[in-house]
Amino acid sequence: MQVEAFGEALKALRTAAHMSQSELAQAALWSQSQISRAEGGLFVPDESMVERIDALLNGQGRLVRALQAARDPKPNSLIVASESDPWDVSELLRKMRRTDVGKETIEQLEVVVEQLCCEYAWRDPQELRTDAKSWLQYISQLLDGPCTLRDHRDLLVNAGWLSLLIGCLEYDLGRVRQAELTRVAAQNLGKETGHGEIVAWSFELSAWFALTQGRLRSVGDYAEAGTKAAPNLDHSRG
């Protein structure tokens, strides 16, 4: 795959539009780290994202053509998955199986969700919240389509982790009421999927909210509830 050529085209269009990676990420409701990886030839986004970025950069189809060249389809040949092109491969496999979800998509979602959670330490909270919500919307779209029971559960688990992250960010941004609603949504997702760790971290958020609001008597109760939800969870990570 001509991934490097796609990255060069993306960087050239972004530079010509006088936009930074951060500005493009915000406009495209995407991740700055993903744009950096794409420009470095380490990643190729899916077709819908490429079309969105091409329109934002007034590429007049140049980026879409670069994507087609990067994929370089050949009749009767197999596309081999690699770390540099996860999303286009999953798109192909979904079309082959006539399903909206599959093992590859779930695995790649888990990587993205973990990456977003790691970015909590350094990214702008508003920007990261927007990014996380766009991925949550993507999961919602997948849930609307055909999927197996296992895929359905795995999508809900990823939605639960994203909801926990969004709840943290909303609290940081001073949206206390919305943060609590998002936390409850994450807890419900954890309960529905039987994922004790998500439930435990939802109580961890409650303890954090109570501590920072001076409701000290409630902190211990929430911590105990979290321990009961996932007894083997190391709560020192919070």
N, C-alpha and C positions, 0 to 999 in steps of 0.2 A: 504493500500500500504506500502511496505517495503522501504520507502524513506530513512530512516536512514541508512539501509544497503547499498544502492546505494551511499550515501554520504561518508560512510566509505571506500567503494571500490575506489571511486574517489580520496579521500585524500591519501590512501595508495599508489596508483599508482603514483600520483603526487610526493609524498615524495620519493618514490623509484627512480623516474626519476631525483631527485634533482632539481626540478623546484618550483619556488614560484607561488602563485596564479596569480600574475601580469605577470610573464613570460608565464604561460600557457594561460592566457587570450589573450596575444599578439600573441602567436603562433596559437591559435585557432580562431583568429578574433572574440573574444567574449568579454563579460564584466567580469571584476574581481569580481564585486559585485554578479553576477549570479553564478560564481564559488564558492564564499564564501557561498552563500545561498544553493547551491547544496550540498556542503560538510557538511553543518549544518543540512541537512535533511529537508530543507524548500522548495526545488524546484527540479524538475526533467526535464532536457532538452529534446528536441525532438530527435528522433532516429538518424537523420542525424548528429546532433551535437555530440551525444554520440559516434557515429562511428568515427568521426573526432578526438575527444579527445582520444579515445581508441588507434587509430593509432599513435598519437603524443606521447602517454605515453608507447607505445609498450605493450599494455595491452593484446594482443593476444585474444581479444574477451571477456575478463573478465568483462569489463565495460558494454559491450552490454548484457551479460548474467545477470548482476546486474540490468540493465534497465528492462529486461524481468521479472525478479523476482519482481521488484518494482511494475510493472504494474499488475502482478498476475491475468491474465485474467481468468474468469470463464464462462463457457458456459451459455447462456440464462440469464446472469446477467447484471445489469446496473452499469457502473462506475460513481460514484458520484463526481462531480467537487468539488475541494477545492483549497485553496490558495497555497497549497504545490505542486500541479501537474497541472498547467494550460496548458502547451504545449502538453502533451501527450493526454489530454482530447480533446483539439481542433483538434488534428490529427485524433482521433477516429471519432469525429463528422463530420469532413470534408469527411472521407471515407464513413460514413453512408449516407451522403447527396450527394456524388459524386460531390462535388464542392471544389474549392481551398480556399474558404473564407467562413466565417460565423460570426455571432454576437460575438461568444466567441473569435475568432481570432482577430477581430477588437478591442475588449475591452482589450485584452492582449497586443496588439501592442500599444495601447494608454498608458498603464501602463509603458511599456518599454521606449517609446519615452519620457514620462514625467521624468522617472528616469534618462535617459541619459542627458536630459536638466539640471536636478538638479546637475548632476555630473560635469557640466561645471566649477563650482566654485573651484573644488579641483583636478580633474584628469589631468594627463599629456595630453596636447592638441593633440599631434600626436596620442597617444594611443586612446583617445576618438574619434578623427576623424575617425580612422580606424574602430572602433567599430560602430560608427554611419553609416558609408558608407556600412558596411556589412548588417546592418538592412535595409538600403535603397535598397540594392540589393535584399534582401528578399522580400520587398514590390514590387519591379519590377517583380520578379518571380510570385508573386500572381496575379499581373495585367495581366500577359500573359495568365493566366488560366481563366476558366469560373467564373464569379461572377455577382451578381446583380448590377443594376445601383447604388443603395445606397452603397453597399460594395465598388464599384469602386470609388465613391466620397470619402468615408471615408479613403480608402487607399491613395488617392491623398492628402487628408488633412494631414495625418500622414507623407507623403513624404514631404509636405511643411514645417512642423515643423522641420523635420530632416534636410532639406536643409538650413533652417535658422541657426540651430545649427552648421552645417558644415561650412557655410559661416563665422560665428563668429570665428570658430577655424582656418580656413584658413587665416583669417586676422591676428589673433594672431601669426600664424606661419610665417608671412611675405609674404604669397602668395596673394598679393593684387589683381592681375588681376583675379586669380581663384576665390577669395572670391566674387568679383563683379559678375562674371558669375553665381556663385551659388546663390547669392542673387537675381539676376534676375530670375533664375529658380524658386526660392521660391515664388517670386512675381507673376509669371505666374501661378503657381499652385494655389495660393490664388485667383487670378482672375477667373481661370477656374472653381473653386469650389464655387465661391461666398463667400469665407471666408474672411471677411473684416479684421479680426484680423491678419491673416497671411500677408495680403497686408500691413497693418499698420506697422507691425514689420519689413517688408522689407524696408519701408521708414525709420524706426528707425535705421536700419543698415546703410543706406545711410547717415543719419545725423551723425552717429558715425564716419563713414569713413571720411566724410568731415571735421568734427571737429578735428580729429587727424592728418589730412593732412593740416590743416591750411586754408581750403576753407570755411572760416567763413560765407561768404555771402550766401552760399548754405544751411547751417544748418537750418535756419528758414524755407526755402521753403520745405525742406524734412519733417520737423516736421509738417508743416501745411498740407502737402499731407497725412501724416499718420493720422492726426486727422480727415481729411475728409473721409478717407477710413474706419475708425472705430471710430466714434465720441465718443462712450462710453468707449473706451479703456484708461486705466490709463497708460500713457507713462512714469510715474515716475518709473516704474518697471525696465526700462532698465538701 
